[in-house]
Amino acid sequence: MKDQLGLYYHPQAGNAQSRVYVRRGPDGEVEFRLWRADHPEVWERHPWLSMAVVRSAARMYQQERNPEADPMLLYDIAVARALLQENEA
């Protein structure tokens, strides 16, 4: 899907309140940025992130805040690549 902010997918089925935006960074790497309708400050506080940074941040979150959570469930590299390929075709 696409809107004024860019290409995105819904990371949680049935929840249109969260979106993960995707783009190609300057080096061609896939980058992600989270948007949440109920927390608009998330978009403002968090920049575009590479998958490596997302993985590192997810590990930190699990270690420091919630070992039971899996933030990586939001970030799907296969979906991101498919969206980008479709948009670039």
C-alpha positions as protocol buffer text, in pm:
chain_id: "A"
residue {
  index: 1
  type: MET
  ca { x: 0 y: 0 z: 0 }
}
residue {
  index: 2
  type: LYS
  ca { x: 108 y: 357 z: -49 }
}
residue {
  index: 3
  type: ASP
  ca { x: 12 y: 697 z: 89 }
}
residue {
  index: 4
  type: GLN
  ca { x: 170 y: 1041 z: 125 }
}
residue {
  index: 5
  type: LEU
  ca { x: 436 y: 902 z: 362 }
}
residue {
  index: 6
  type: GLY
  ca { x: 538 y: 620 z: 128 }
}
residue {
  index: 7
  type: LEU
  ca { x: 505 y: 243 z: 88 }
}
residue {
  index: 8
  type: TYR
  ca { x: 377 y: 51 z: 388 }
}
residue {
  index: 9
  type: TYR
  ca { x: 227 y: -271 z: 517 }
}
residue {
  index: 10
  type: HIS
  ca { x: 22 y: -351 z: 826 }
}
residue {
  index: 11
  type: PRO
  ca { x: 245 y: -561 z: 1054 }
}
residue {
  index: 12
  type: GLN
  ca { x: -47 y: -703 z: 1253 }
}
residue {
  index: 13
  type: ALA
  ca { x: -337 y: -852 z: 1060 }
}
residue {
  index: 14
  type: GLY
  ca { x: -660 y: -667 z: 1129 }
}
residue {
  index: 15
  type: ASN
  ca { x: -486 y: -371 z: 1294 }
}
residue {
  index: 16
  type: ALA
  ca { x: -494 y: -68 z: 1064 }
}
residue {
  index: 17
  type: GLN
  ca { x: -363 y: 152 z: 1346 }
}
residue {
  index: 18
  type: SER
  ca { x: -2 y: 42 z: 1289 }
}
residue {
  index: 19
  type: ARG
  ca { x: 199 y: 64 z: 972 }
}
residue {
  index: 20
  type: VAL
  ca { x: 556 y: -16 z: 884 }
}
residue {
  index: 21
  type: TYR
  ca { x: 687 y: 203 z: 604 }
}
residue {
  index: 22
  type: VAL
  ca { x: 964 y: 79 z: 379 }
}
residue {
  index: 23
  type: ARG
  ca { x: 1210 y: 239 z: 142 }
}
residue {
  index: 24
  type: ARG
  ca { x: 1552 y: 185 z: -8 }
}
residue {
  index: 25
  type: GLY
  ca { x: 1824 y: 373 z: 172 }
}
residue {
  index: 26
  type: PRO
  ca { x: 2108 y: 558 z: -1 }
}
residue {
  index: 27
  type: ASP
  ca { x: 2309 y: 234 z: -31 }
}
residue {
  index: 28
  type: GLY
  ca { x: 2011 y: 33 z: -162 }
}
residue {
  index: 29
  type: GLU
  ca { x: 1946 y: -139 z: 170 }
}
residue {
  index: 30
  type: VAL
  ca { x: 1585 y: -182 z: 285 }
}
residue {
  index: 31
  type: GLU
  ca { x: 1491 y: 62 z: 561 }
}
residue {
  index: 32
  type: PHE
  ca { x: 1191 y: 62 z: 795 }
}
residue {
  index: 33
  type: ARG
  ca { x: 999 y: 324 z: 989 }
}
residue {
  index: 34
  type: LEU
  ca { x: 709 y: 259 z: 1226 }
}
residue {
  index: 35
  type: TRP
  ca { x: 390 y: 469 z: 1233 }
}
residue {
  index: 36
  type: ARG
  ca { x: 112 y: 429 z: 1487 }
}
residue {
  index: 37
  type: ALA
  ca { x: -217 y: 619 z: 1483 }
}
residue {
  index: 38
  type: ASP
  ca { x: -243 y: 601 z: 1863 }
}
residue {
  index: 39
  type: HIS
  ca { x: 116 y: 724 z: 1913 }
}
residue {
  index: 40
  type: PRO
  ca { x: 205 y: 975 z: 1638 }
}
residue {
  index: 41
  type: GLU
  ca { x: 521 y: 1069 z: 1826 }
}
residue {
  index: 42
  type: VAL
  ca { x: 670 y: 732 z: 1728 }
}
residue {
  index: 43
  type: TRP
  ca { x: 709 y: 857 z: 1369 }
}
residue {
  index: 44
  type: GLU
  ca { x: 874 y: 1179 z: 1485 }
}
residue {
  index: 45
  type: ARG
  ca { x: 1113 y: 1019 z: 1735 }
}
residue {
  index: 46
  type: HIS
  ca { x: 1233 y: 728 z: 1525 }
}
residue {
  index: 47
  type: PRO
  ca { x: 1424 y: 770 z: 1198 }
}
residue {
  index: 48
  type: TRP
  ca { x: 1446 y: 528 z: 908 }
}
residue {
  index: 49
  type: LEU
  ca { x: 1625 y: 213 z: 1027 }
}
residue {
  index: 50
  type: SER
  ca { x: 1813 y: -62 z: 846 }
}
residue {
  index: 51
  type: MET
  ca { x: 1734 y: -425 z: 929 }
}
residue {
  index: 52
  type: ALA
  ca { x: 2065 y: -451 z: 1117 }
}
residue {
  index: 53
  type: VAL
  ca { x: 1967 y: -159 z: 1341 }
}
residue {
  index: 54
  type: VAL
  ca { x: 1616 y: -302 z: 1389 }
}
residue {
  index: 55
  type: ARG
  ca { x: 1762 y: -636 z: 1500 }
}
residue {
  index: 56
  type: SER
  ca { x: 2001 y: -467 z: 1742 }
}
residue {
  index: 57
  type: ALA
  ca { x: 1724 y: -250 z: 1889 }
}
residue {
  index: 58
  type: ALA
  ca { x: 1496 y: -554 z: 1925 }
}
residue {
  index: 59
  type: ARG
  ca { x: 1765 y: -738 z: 2123 }
}
residue {
  index: 60
  type: MET
  ca { x: 1813 y: -435 z: 2349 }
}
residue {
  index: 61
  type: TYR
  ca { x: 1438 y: -406 z: 2404 }
}
residue {
  index: 62
  type: GLN
  ca { x: 1414 y: -771 z: 2504 }
}
residue {
  index: 63
  type: GLN
  ca { x: 1713 y: -747 z: 2738 }
}
residue {
  index: 64
  type: GLU
  ca { x: 1623 y: -417 z: 2901 }
}
residue {
  index: 65
  type: ARG
  ca { x: 1243 y: -405 z: 2897 }
}
residue {
  index: 66
  type: ASN
  ca { x: 1055 y: -722 z: 2810 }
}
residue {
  index: 67
  type: PRO
  ca { x: 1222 y: -1058 z: 2747 }
}
residue {
  index: 68
  type: GLU
  ca { x: 888 y: -1207 z: 2640 }
}
residue {
  index: 69
  type: ALA
  ca { x: 828 y: -954 z: 2360 }
}
residue {
  index: 70
  type: ASP
  ca { x: 945 y: -1006 z: 2003 }
}
residue {
  index: 71
  type: PRO
  ca { x: 964 y: -668 z: 1827 }
}
residue {
  index: 72
  type: MET
  ca { x: 1096 y: -843 z: 1515 }
}
residue {
  index: 73
  type: LEU
  ca { x: 743 y: -966 z: 1444 }
}
residue {
  index: 74
  type: LEU
  ca { x: 668 y: -615 z: 1314 }
}
residue {
  index: 75
  type: TYR
  ca { x: 952 y: -604 z: 1062 }
}
residue {
  index: 76
  type: ASP
  ca { x: 917 y: -840 z: 766 }
}
residue {
  index: 77
  type: ILE
  ca { x: 1205 y: -813 z: 520 }
}
residue {
  index: 78
  type: ALA
  ca { x: 1031 y: -1036 z: 264 }
}
residue {
  index: 79
  type: VAL
  ca { x: 719 y: -818 z: 259 }
}
residue {
  index: 80
  type: ALA
  ca { x: 933 y: -505 z: 243 }
}
residue {
  index: 81
  type: ARG
  ca { x: 1131 y: -637 z: -54 }
}
residue {
  index: 82
  type: ALA
  ca { x: 813 y: -742 z: -235 }
}
residue {
  index: 83
  type: LEU
  ca { x: 657 y: -398 z: -188 }
}
residue {
  index: 84
  type: LEU
  ca { x: 970 y: -226 z: -314 }
}
residue {
  index: 85
  type: GLN
  ca { x: 1000 y: -456 z: -616 }
}
residue {
  index: 86
  type: GLU
  ca { x: 636 y: -403 z: -707 }
}
residue {
  index: 87
  type: ASN
  ca { x: 674 y: -27 z: -674 }
}
residue {
  index: 88
  type: GLU
  ca { x: 994 y: -22 z: -882 }
}
residue {
  index: 89
  type: ALA
  ca { x: 848 y: -235 z: -1164 }
}
